Amino acid sequence: MSRRWKIALIVSLALNLFLAGALAARLAWRWEQPRRGGHMEPAGGPGLSALTPERRDAFRVVVRRAAENNRPAMREVREARRSAARRFAAEPYDAAAVAAELRRASALEMRLRERMEVDILTYGGELSVAERAAVAPLLERGLRRVARGERRRDRRE
């Protein structure tokens, strides 16, 4: 066997050992996760995990529907922010125009948030007192992740 083939064989063996070690480490990590208490919480965190799966899904539908119904208003907010950014970078610089555009964007955002919250508050009437208490922190944090169904890693161990 030539020297090149021996080197290629050693490099291949080292690479395979590295990949096997990485795979074994990943499998061991996954095996240990449930024992350490790490788990995936439903989107929305502990608030939604207090709900039954049916209620959780219904809540997400309400939030998604509210977001979909307000999509044109969301576009208008983004456009107002872009307009403010363009005016900020434009020459001659007009601070009053930028401030006016930012005020307009903020007002639009407030109206949008109020509309979405009304839909969610209406759904809250279907929940029990305990369920509302569990979901209440979501109103503080915001509902964007809930609408998208994102999950977060529970880091409490």
C-alpha positions in Angstrom: 0.0 0.0 0.0 1.4 3.4 -1.0 2.1 6.2 1.5 -0.8 8.3 0.1 -3.3 5.5 0.7 -2.1 5.1 4.2 -2.5 8.8 4.9 -6.0 8.8 3.3 -7.0 5.8 5.4 -5.8 7.4 8.7 -7.6 10.7 7.8 -10.8 8.8 7.0 -10.5 6.8 10.2 -10.0 10.0 12.3 -13.0 11.7 10.5 -15.2 8.7 11.2 -14.2 8.6 14.8 -14.9 12.3 15.2 -18.4 11.9 13.6 -19.2 8.8 15.7 -18.2 10.7 18.8 -20.4 13.7 17.9 -23.3 11.4 17.2 -22.8 9.6 20.5 -22.6 12.9 22.4 -25.8 14.1 20.7 -27.7 10.9 21.5 -26.5 11.0 25.1 -27.6 14.7 25.4 -31.1 13.9 24.1 -31.3 10.9 26.4 -30.5 13.0 29.5 -32.8 16.0 28.7 -35.9 14.5 30.2 -34.0 13.5 33.3 -32.8 17.1 33.8 -36.2 18.5 33.6 -35.7 20.3 30.3 -38.6 20.2 28.0 -40.3 22.2 25.3 -43.1 24.5 26.5 -46.0 25.3 24.3 -45.8 28.6 22.4 -46.6 31.2 24.9 -44.7 29.5 27.7 -46.2 28.6 31.0 -49.4 30.6 30.4 -50.6 28.4 27.6 -49.4 25.2 29.1 -52.0 25.7 31.8 -54.7 25.4 29.2 -56.0 22.1 27.7 -54.7 21.4 24.3 -58.1 22.2 22.8 -58.2 25.6 24.5 -54.6 26.3 23.7 -55.3 25.6 20.0 -58.4 27.8 20.1 -56.4 30.6 21.7 -53.8 30.4 19.0 -56.5 30.5 16.4 -58.0 33.7 17.9 -54.5 35.4 18.0 -53.7 34.3 14.5 -57.1 35.5 13.2 -56.6 38.8 14.9 -53.2 39.1 13.3 -54.5 38.2 9.9 -57.4 40.6 10.2 -55.0 43.4 11.0 -52.4 42.6 8.4 -53.1 45.8 6.4 -52.6 47.9 9.5 -49.3 46.1 10.2 -48.1 46.9 6.7 -49.1 50.5 7.3 -47.1 50.6 10.5 -44.0 49.1 8.7 -44.4 51.6 5.9 -44.6 54.6 8.3 -41.4 53.3 10.0 -39.6 52.9 6.6 -40.7 56.4 5.7 -39.3 57.8 8.9 -36.0 56.0 8.2 -35.8 57.4 4.7 -36.5 60.9 5.9 -33.9 60.5 8.6 -31.3 59.6 6.0 -32.4 62.2 3.5 -30.7 65.4 2.7 -31.7 68.0 3.8 -32.5 66.6 7.2 -35.9 67.5 8.6 -36.2 66.5 12.2 -39.8 67.7 12.4 -40.8 65.5 9.4 -39.1 62.4 10.9 -40.7 63.0 14.3 -44.1 63.4 12.7 -43.7 60.1 10.8 -42.6 58.3 14.0 -45.6 59.7 15.9 -47.8 58.4 13.1 -46.2 55.0 13.3 -46.7 54.9 17.1 -50.3 55.9 16.8 -50.9 53.2 14.2 -49.2 50.6 16.4 -51.4 51.6 19.4 -54.6 51.3 17.4 -53.4 47.9 16.0 -52.6 46.6 19.4 -55.9 47.7 20.8 -57.8 46.0 18.0 -55.9 42.7 18.6 -56.4 42.9 22.3 -60.2 43.3 21.9 -60.3 40.0 20.0 -58.2 38.3 22.7 -60.3 39.8 25.5 -63.4 38.6 23.9 -62.0 35.0 23.9 -61.1 35.5 27.5 -64.7 35.4 28.4 -64.8 31.7 27.5 -62.0 30.9 29.9 -62.3 30.0 33.6 -60.8 32.3 36.2 -57.8 30.0 36.7 -57.2 29.8 33.0 -57.4 33.6 32.6 -54.9 34.0 35.5 -52.5 31.6 33.8 -52.8 33.4 30.4 -52.6 36.9 31.8 -48.8 37.2 31.6 -49.0 36.8 27.9 -50.7 40.2 27.7 -47.6 41.7 29.4 -45.1 40.0 27.1 -47.0 40.3 23.9 -48.6 37.7 21.6 -46.5 37.7 18.5 -44.8 34.3 19.3 -48.2 32.8 20.3 -49.6 33.7 16.9 -46.7 32.1 15.1 -46.8 29.0 17.3 -43.2 29.4 18.3 -41.8 27.4 21.2 -39.2 28.3 23.7 -36.8 26.2 25.7 -37.6 25.9 29.4 -34.2 26.6 31.0 -35.3 25.8 34.6 -33.5 22.7 35.8 
